[in-house]
Amino acid sequence: MIVTGSAPVKEFKIAPTGSHLARLYRIIDLGTQKSEYMGKVNMLRKVKFFWELHGDDLKTDEGKPLIQTRNYTLSLGEKASLRKDLESWRGKSFTDDELRGFDLTNLLDKWCMITIQHRESNGKTYADAVAVTPVPAVVAKAGLPSGVNPTLLFDMQKFDQAVFDSLSDGLKNQIMQSAEFQNKNRKVLNAIEDDEDLSVPF
């Protein structure tokens, strides 16, 4: 047994490959993030989906559902991955009217099937959500299980400090890198400085 000066790192259990019953319980607006692809830097609005997976072999050591996430560019453009997955999930294409009025909040607490593939990188195995499809009618008819995690939405345009504080440090750090968060802080700082200027008598 090798003893080190730090606590052992707990290995994160990932979902097995295949198609799994899933419930979307959390949507996190990550704001506008810097993205680099093939040497080109873009500023893209990002959103992160969290699904809880349901099945006998889809539980953590504590008996809770395994969680699968996916980051999307917040766009419903014709070639956008988000639109592709949502149309696959609902089983039909969006009409122009539906696209104009679509609210992501409507997706919370909805069930689907998530297809997982594994990817190797730097000696580690990662689980990627590569497809979202409807729940088969026979599965839905048999009855869906009860959701476990409470639903949660974080929206940068309706910034809720309590919701932000409840997020993991990793998510908070990512959100704090966004253009929206940086601008928000600059506005607060400017307001404080303006108040201080007004209090100076000369």
N, C-alpha and C positions, 0 to 999 in steps of 0.2 A: 504494500500500500504506500503510495507516494503522498506525502503531506506537504502542502504548499501554504504560503502565507495568506492566501485568499480563499474564499468559499468556492466550492465547485460550481461551475456554470451549468444550470439546468438546461438540458436539451429540449428544444421546442418541438413538440409533436406536430407533424404536418398531416394533412389529409391524404389518403391513398388515391391513386389514380382511378379514374372512372367517373360515372355520373351519379351525383348524390342529391338527395332532397335537401333543400336549403330555404331559409327564411331571411329576408333582408331586414335587419333591425337597426342599422346605423348608417347615416349618410353624413360625411364630414366634408365641408367646403374647405379646401386647402388654400384657396386664394390663387392669385396669379404667381406662378413659379417660373424660375429660369430653367429652361430645358435645352440640352445640347444634343444634336443628332447629326452625325457625319460632318462635324466641324461647324455646323450652323447653330447659332444660339437663338432661341425663341422665348418669348414670354407667353405662357399658356395658362389659362385658368384650369385648375385641377380640382377633382372631387374624388373622395375615397368611399367605396361601398364596403360594408361589413355584412357577411352572411354567417349565420350559425347553421352548422350541418347536422342533420339528424339521421341516425342509424346506429346499429349495435356496435359497429367498429369505428364510430366517428365521435368518440368521447375522449376527453383528457383523462389523466390519471385520477383527477378529482371527480370524474363522472359528469363533467359539463360538456356541452357540445363543442366540437372543434370549430374554430373560426377561420373563414376564408375571406380574403380581402382582394380588391382590385382597384387600381387607380385609373381614372378616366380623364381625358380632356373634357371640360364641361362644354360640349358642343353637340348639337343635334343636326349638324351638317350631313349632307348625303353620304360622305365617306367616313364619318366619325365612328369610332369603335363603340361609343356609348349608344348612338342611334342603332347601330347594327345589333347590339346585344338586346336592347329594349324591344326592337321589332321581332327578334327571334323569340324573346320571352313572351310577348303578347300574341305571337303567332300571326301577325299581320303588319303591314306597313302603316306608317303614320299618314294621315291626310294633312294637307297644308294647315287647316284649321286646328287640328290636334297639336301640330308642332308649335303653332303660335301660342297656344294656351297651356302647354304641358308643364306640370308642376312635379318636380322630383319627390316632393313630400308624399305624393300618392303611392309611391313604391314601398314605403315603410310598412312592415308587417305583412308583406306579400310573399307567397311561396313560389318556388321555381325549382328547376334542376340545374345544378352546376357541374360542368365537366372539368375535371382536374387532370392536368398533366404535370409530370415532374421535370425539373430542369437542374442540371449540374453546373455549379459555378464555384470556382476556387475551393474545390474539395467538399462543397456542401450541396445538399439536395434541397430544392425549393419546390413548393406546390404553386402552380399557376392556374387561375381560373381562365379557361380558354373558350368557354361557350356557356350561354344561359338559355335555357329552353323551358317551355311550359311543363307543369306537373301533368303526367299522363292521367287521363280521365279515370282509369281503373284505380290509380293510387289516390286521387282526390276523392273518389266515391267511397273508398274504404275508410276514409277519415284521416285528416292531417293531425299530427301531434300538437301539443300546446307549445307555444313559443316560450323560451327561457329568459332571454335577455330583454330588458326594457328597450323600447324604441327610443332613438335619440337623433336629433337633427342639429347640426351646427352650421349656421349660415353667416358668412362674412358680412353680408349686407344688412343683417339684423343681429349684430354682434351681441352675444349674451355672455357676460363675464363668468357667470356661475357655470354655464355649460363648458366654456373654454377651460375653466379651472378643473373640471372633472375629467378632462382628457389626459391621456398618458403623456409623459414628458416628451416622448418621441414625436407625437402628433403636435403638441404645443410648439416644440422647436421648429417643426416644419412650417406650421402656420405663421410663426413669427418671422420667417424668411420671406413671406409673401409681400407683394407690393401693397396690398390693401392694409395689412397690419402695419407696415412701415409708415404708410401715409397717415393711418389712424394715430400712431404715436406722435408723428410730427405735428399733427393738428392739436393734440392734447398739450404737447410741449409749448407750442406757440401760444395757446390760450393761457397757459400758466405764466409765460413770459409777459404777455399783454397785461395780465392782472397785476403782476409785480411792477410793471412800468407805471400803471395807474396809481399804485400805492406810494410811489416815490414823490415827495413834495417838491423837489427841484432837480 
